[in-house]
Amino acid sequence: MPRDNKSSLIQKIASHAYATFTNCCSSAIGENKVFLDNQAALTALLTQIRAADLKIAPPKKGSKSTHNPPVTYMHICETDTFSMGVFLLKRGASIPLHDHPGMNGMLKVLYGKVKIMCFDKSDKPPDPAAENETLFDPPLSPFQKDALSLSVPRSTGEFTQHSDPCVLTPVKNNIHQIDAVDGPAAFLDILAPPYDPDGGRDCHYYKVLQTVGKNVDKECDQSRVEETWLLEIPQPDEFWCGGEPYPGPPVSV
Ligand SMILES: [Fe+2]
């Protein structure tokens, strides 16, 4: 029997993620047919994975965990090419709006339901209206203007174990928020390349700003109506991520 048939599904996913993302992480990635073919095959593998494949199960109803972190992470593997692990969200938990600079990502729900709200960074020049701090409600302090950026809402959707993976690229869906819906949830997460704060791939957190009135943009072109101002913020106090052991099949890459 070929060795590959003995591999667990998560091992196949890891091996395929390594092959897919090696030497393929650039902003021109959408033009690369080999990458797209590999990514489609990886998506097909991810679509099959279930919590039981990783020996993970939803927490029992009624279990109280008020002193634990709202989100925990099970590390599975990491190379220079990609990292893979499982995020577990408690009931009502959120991973706040954050980015993955220069990175690709694939997210597959294992149990529960999550709502994912995605934004793309806008490549348009800053709007002169932002020079006026009173555009925002509440008004910004002058030093906050340096932390402003424009983005475009890309998609909002709910995902369960039966959904296809949510895919992000360096330019598409790259900024996102993930909320547990109607109970605890868990998802498998692949990031390529991994976060690397020393290499310029650090995570940033954002807050959606409310502008004062819809008419503020009336002199701007129509495409700006959809744009949203984001303010970079420190990691929100209500969010922190603990760790817990990964109980599933061993993975080597
Ligand atoms: Fe993320």
Residues whose N, C-alpha, C, O or C-beta is under 5 A from the ligand:
A	BS01	LIG	none
